[in-house]
Amino acid sequence: MSQDPPVVRRDVEILNRLGLHLRPADRFVKLALKYQSEIRIIYNGNPFNGKSILDLTSVAAECGTSLVLEARGADADAAVRALADLVAARFYEDDEGKPVKEPAP
């Protein structure tokens, strides 16, 4: 009998003024691709592939939008933690969408 992979979920809120536009979506996808787990963003009950730039830009999440991050797999906890931190850091953008310095890894 096989054991189902762990599933981790966390609620997040889009905090950057310009929302989940192309640049933050690209940053999210690049980070998500570093993990083996399947990653989804759930918005209004609809799942979106967290490793697809097309899916993420179609979410069109504005500032203040609540989303659920979900990861399924061996590194699900680490993936959700890192992605939630990225969202909380406003995707390292200022209010005009210009990049701000990321902390050193």
VMD Tcl script that draws the C-alpha trace (Angstrom):
set ca {
  {0.00 0.00 0.00}
  {1.47 3.34 -1.01}
  {1.40 6.36 1.21}
  {-0.06 9.58 -0.20}
  {2.41 12.46 -0.41}
  {1.96 15.20 2.19}
  {-0.23 18.17 1.30}
  {0.49 21.58 2.81}
  {-1.80 24.60 2.48}
  {-1.42 28.19 3.57}
  {-3.61 31.25 3.11}
  {-1.81 34.30 1.74}
  {-2.84 37.80 0.76}
  {-1.43 39.72 -2.19}
  {0.15 42.80 -0.61}
  {1.99 44.51 -3.44}
  {0.05 47.42 -4.90}
  {0.14 46.17 -8.51}
  {-0.99 42.65 -7.66}
  {0.06 39.39 -9.26}
  {1.14 40.82 -12.61}
  {3.73 39.32 -14.96}
  {6.91 40.11 -13.01}
  {5.72 38.71 -9.66}
  {4.18 35.71 -11.41}
  {7.52 35.03 -13.10}
  {9.32 35.30 -9.76}
  {6.79 32.93 -8.17}
  {7.13 30.35 -10.96}
  {10.93 30.44 -10.87}
  {10.87 29.76 -7.14}
  {8.18 27.08 -7.46}
  {10.23 25.24 -10.08}
  {12.99 24.72 -7.51}
  {10.74 22.27 -5.67}
  {9.70 18.76 -6.66}
  {6.22 19.10 -5.19}
  {3.16 19.84 -7.26}
  {2.23 23.45 -6.49}
  {-1.19 25.03 -6.89}
  {-2.72 28.42 -6.20}
  {-6.39 28.23 -5.33}
  {-8.51 31.29 -6.03}
  {-12.31 31.31 -5.74}
  {-12.22 27.52 -5.53}
  {-10.32 27.20 -8.81}
  {-6.85 25.59 -8.84}
  {-4.06 27.13 -10.93}
  {-0.72 25.49 -11.65}
  {1.89 27.32 -9.55}
  {4.62 26.32 -12.01}
  {2.88 27.84 -15.05}
  {3.35 31.53 -15.87}
  {0.23 31.40 -18.06}
  {-1.89 30.01 -15.23}
  {-0.61 32.53 -12.70}
  {-1.14 35.57 -14.90}
  {-4.69 34.39 -15.60}
  {-5.45 34.57 -11.86}
  {-5.28 38.39 -12.15}
  {-5.07 38.74 -8.37}
  {-5.13 42.39 -7.27}
  {-3.76 43.84 -4.06}
  {-5.80 42.50 -1.15}
  {-6.77 39.26 -2.89}
  {-6.71 36.16 -0.68}
  {-5.26 33.00 -2.19}
  {-4.48 29.52 -0.92}
  {-1.05 28.08 -1.65}
  {-1.06 24.31 -1.86}
  {1.83 21.91 -2.37}
  {1.76 18.13 -2.60}
  {4.97 16.15 -2.32}
  {8.04 15.40 -0.24}
  {9.19 19.03 -0.05}
  {5.70 20.54 0.23}
  {6.31 22.24 3.57}
  {9.49 23.97 2.38}
  {7.85 24.98 -0.89}
  {4.80 26.56 0.74}
  {6.97 28.31 3.32}
  {9.26 29.82 0.66}
  {6.40 30.86 -1.62}
  {4.39 32.37 1.24}
  {7.51 34.34 2.27}
  {7.81 35.63 -1.31}
  {4.19 36.80 -1.30}
  {4.61 38.38 2.15}
  {7.70 40.22 0.87}
  {5.48 41.77 -1.82}
  {7.48 39.86 -4.46}
  {10.39 42.22 -3.68}
  {8.68 45.15 -5.44}
  {7.99 48.70 -4.34}
  {4.62 50.41 -4.89}
  {5.53 51.29 -8.48}
  {6.49 47.70 -9.32}
  {10.21 48.37 -9.28}
  {12.42 45.64 -7.82}
  {13.81 46.06 -4.34}
  {16.83 44.24 -3.02}
  {16.21 40.69 -1.87}
  {17.87 39.43 1.29}
  {20.92 37.23 0.81}
  {20.11 33.48 0.86}
}
mol new
graphics top color blue
foreach p $ca { graphics top sphere $p radius 0.5 }
foreach p [lrange $ca 0 end-1] q [lrange $ca 1 end] { graphics top cylinder $p $q radius 0.2 }
display resetview
